[in-house]
Amino acid sequence: MDRESIERTKDKWSREGKRVILLARKDVTQAAEDSLKMAQPEKSIMDYAKSDLTFVGMWALIDPLVCRLYHYL
């Protein structure tokens, strides 16, 4: 799947009221491990983790309202 197809499917499922979870992976390099020794390791790791991800899969969960809660809405 290309990124555009993934986005379209995610948006469609979201509009249908489903909770959408996307799963991606990335191999950790020595550079990423070395960044843990920096002054701000959290920022460094987050920046590293947000790029060059490989799409693994996507799930949609149906989370209906519980009937007994309707009168509170």
Secondary structure, 3 states (H helix, E strand, C coil): CCHHHHHHHHHHHHHCCCEEEEEEECCCCHHHHHHCCCCCHHHHHHHHHCCCCEEEEEEEECCCCCHHHHHHC
